[in-house]
Amino acid sequence: MQSAVLVIDMTNDFLTGTLKNDRALKTVQPINDLIKRAHQQSLPVIYVSDAHYPVDHELKIWGEHSMKGTWGSEIIPELAPQPGDYSLEKRTYSAFFETGLDTLLRDLQVDHLILTGVVTNICIQHSAADAYLRGYSVTVPTETTEALNEPAYQTALDYIKTMYGAQIISVAQTLAK
């Protein structure tokens, strides 16, 4: 099994800006730890982040956030991509929708995705669905994702596990060798 770590929406606007989520701040260090382990094991690390245009449908629900080319759409400095990492932009909830992610994963011969980032019950859940429907197995390390509240977080993890057969485990278990 070839794994890749996906870092979803860990942008300035989601952590400290327009859609600030204080709960998400506690995911930064576990994601960083997971990225370091992935690099040590020569696993691909792929960032997929919102980079919206003013006409994007999602803005009708959430307002302007992570607008393409702005500070808000940049990955937070603590998790900045390293040389050899991949960065893709998205305009919808799913990391797969019109991003080129599926092609990149197939080129890298990846069949297992480790999903991290925000928001558990929105972008993580939609990305897990699209991953499953494309034949990827999914793991979600519990410390590396957050929702806006605890019930939404737990409901999303339970749904991802039940509907997509995802492993919901700790960071320590994720890349243990």
C-alpha positions in Angstrom: 0.0 0.0 0.0 1.4 3.4 -1.0 0.2 6.2 1.3 0.0 10.0 1.0 -0.8 12.7 3.5 -3.4 15.2 2.5 -3.4 18.5 4.3 -6.7 20.2 3.6 -7.5 23.8 4.2 -4.9 24.6 6.8 -5.0 28.2 5.6 -4.7 31.5 7.4 -8.4 32.3 7.0 -9.5 29.0 8.5 -7.2 29.2 11.5 -6.8 32.9 12.3 -8.8 34.9 9.7 -12.3 35.2 8.3 -13.5 31.7 9.3 -11.3 31.4 12.4 -11.7 28.2 14.2 -10.0 28.1 17.6 -10.6 24.3 17.8 -8.4 23.9 14.7 -5.4 25.4 16.4 -4.8 22.2 18.4 -4.4 20.2 15.1 -1.3 22.1 13.9 1.3 20.3 16.0 -0.1 16.8 15.3 -0.3 17.6 11.6 3.3 18.9 11.6 4.4 15.7 13.4 2.7 13.5 10.8 4.2 15.5 7.9 7.7 15.0 9.4 7.1 11.3 9.7 5.8 11.2 6.1 8.9 13.0 4.9 11.1 10.6 6.8 9.3 7.7 5.1 9.4 9.4 1.6 5.7 9.6 1.4 4.0 12.3 -0.6 2.6 15.3 1.2 -0.1 17.1 -0.7 -1.7 20.3 0.3 -5.2 21.0 -1.1 -6.6 24.4 0.0 -9.4 26.8 -0.8 -8.5 29.5 -3.3 -11.8 31.0 -4.2 -12.9 33.4 -7.0 -15.7 35.9 -6.2 -18.2 33.9 -8.3 -17.7 30.6 -6.4 -21.0 29.1 -5.2 -19.7 28.2 -1.7 -19.3 31.9 -0.9 -23.1 32.2 -0.8 -23.0 30.1 2.3 -19.8 31.1 4.0 -19.0 34.5 2.7 -15.7 35.5 1.3 -12.8 33.4 2.6 -9.5 32.1 1.3 -9.8 34.2 -1.8 -7.3 33.3 -4.5 -4.0 35.2 -4.2 -4.7 36.6 -0.7 -3.0 36.0 2.7 -6.2 34.2 3.8 -5.7 31.5 1.2 -2.0 30.8 2.1 -1.0 27.8 4.2 -0.2 28.8 7.8 3.5 29.3 8.2 3.8 26.5 10.8 2.8 24.0 8.1 4.4 25.6 5.0 5.0 23.1 2.2 8.5 21.9 1.9 10.5 21.2 -1.3 9.0 18.1 -2.9 5.6 18.6 -1.4 2.6 19.2 -3.7 0.1 22.1 -3.5 -3.3 22.2 -5.2 -6.1 24.7 -5.1 -9.8 23.9 -4.7 -13.0 25.9 -5.1 -15.4 23.5 -3.4 -15.5 21.3 -0.3 -13.9 18.2 -1.9 -10.1 18.0 -2.4 -10.9 16.0 -5.6 -13.4 18.2 -7.4 -11.5 19.7 -10.5 -8.2 19.9 -8.7 -6.1 17.3 -10.5 -5.7 15.4 -7.2 -6.9 12.0 -8.6 -4.4 12.2 -11.5 -1.6 13.2 -9.2 -2.3 10.3 -6.8 -2.5 7.8 -9.6 0.8 9.1 -11.1 2.4 8.7 -7.6 0.8 5.2 -7.4 -1.0 6.1 -4.1 -3.9 4.0 -3.0 -4.2 5.1 0.6 -4.9 8.6 1.8 -4.3 10.1 5.3 -6.7 13.0 5.6 -5.8 15.9 7.9 -7.1 19.5 8.2 -10.4 21.3 8.5 -13.3 21.2 8.7 -14.1 17.5 9.7 -17.8 17.5 8.8 -17.3 19.5 5.6 -14.2 19.4 3.5 -12.7 16.3 5.2 -16.0 14.4 4.9 -16.5 15.4 1.3 -12.9 14.5 0.4 -13.3 11.1 2.2 -16.4 10.4 0.2 -14.7 11.2 -3.1 -11.6 9.2 -2.1 -13.8 6.2 -1.3 -15.7 6.5 -4.6 -12.5 6.5 -6.5 -11.2 3.3 -4.8 -8.8 4.8 -2.2 -8.6 3.6 1.3 -8.8 6.4 3.9 -7.3 7.0 7.4 -8.2 10.0 9.5 -5.9 10.6 12.4 -8.1 11.9 15.2 -5.8 14.7 16.4 -5.3 16.1 12.9 -8.8 17.3 12.1 -11.4 19.5 13.8 -15.0 20.7 13.3 -16.6 23.8 14.6 -18.0 21.9 17.6 -17.5 18.5 19.3 -20.8 16.9 18.2 -20.1 17.8 14.5 -16.6 16.4 14.8 -17.6 13.1 16.3 -20.6 12.7 14.0 -18.4 13.3 11.0 -15.7 10.8 12.1 -18.4 8.1 12.8 -19.9 8.8 9.4 -16.6 8.6 7.6 -15.8 5.3 9.4 -19.2 3.7 8.8 -19.9 4.9 5.2 -16.3 4.7 3.8 -14.6 2.1 5.9 -12.0 4.6 7.0 -9.6 3.9 9.8 -10.1 6.5 12.6 -6.9 6.2 14.6 -4.3 8.3 16.4 -1.3 9.9 14.7 1.0 7.5 16.6 -0.8 4.6 14.9 -1.0 6.2 11.5 2.6 5.8 10.3 3.9 3.5 12.9 6.7 1.2 11.6 
